């Protein structure tokens, strides 16, 4: 069974603004996909739709095999968990512990299971020390980590993440990437940070109201027209290695990560025997 299936999906806001048009996407169970594009491309709207908070105005949407409509939306939304771009839209309880526990409690889990989930999720997100603090006293980055902990505590089948690394310091960003990499779940990651996309996913969807590109990262690297139309810039490692390839005249497949680049440099610069 596919995690998500969209067929000719469109969305128009009540004022007539067209946000999405003719979107066709299939995401397999357990697949990790990056969703990238310029501001106003419809990425957040699409994530809200995948969480069944918005219903398509055209086309068909299936979430974990559930055909989404007004009647089935409450059932479908239980299959996915959405991390909002602004944590202030997600955090509202008087204490951090209560906020992280809110989802599991409303899932009607037992007290001991709630406690275990909250403690584990707060530790993974690096917010255990904030358990008794008021969320509105935290920084934006700290609030985002609390929101992530709340999502982890619910442990949905599908993670929908809207700019999860924005406004995180480097250490927190790295910790979050490690947590997401460890999840054996379907992930749709909307981001402007192609470095995160390259680290976490093999498939990337470029959205600009409709799908401009759907494929692997190397294929996207070979499409400067798509990168330009979507106002995207490749991460520093692929850009550096592409320039070195051109200057050196060497023939190699451009690496996408630091690890790949180091392996390549070891091979290309090793003394000949």
Buried (B, 14 or more C-beta within 10 A) or exposed (E): EBBBBBBEBBBBEEEEEEBBBBBEBEBEBEBBBBBBBBEEBBBBBBBBBBBBBBEBBBBEBBBBEBEBEEEBBEEBBBBBBBBBBBBEEBBEBEBBBBBBBBBBBEBEBEEEEBBBBBBBBBEBBBBBEBBEBEBEEBEEBBBBBBBBBBBBBBBBBBBBBBBBBBBBEEEBBEBBBEBBEEBEBBBBBBBBBBBBBBBBBBBBBBBBBBBBBBBEBEEBBEBEEBBEBBEBEBBEBBEBBBEBBEEEEEEEEBBBBBEBBEEBEEEEEEEEE
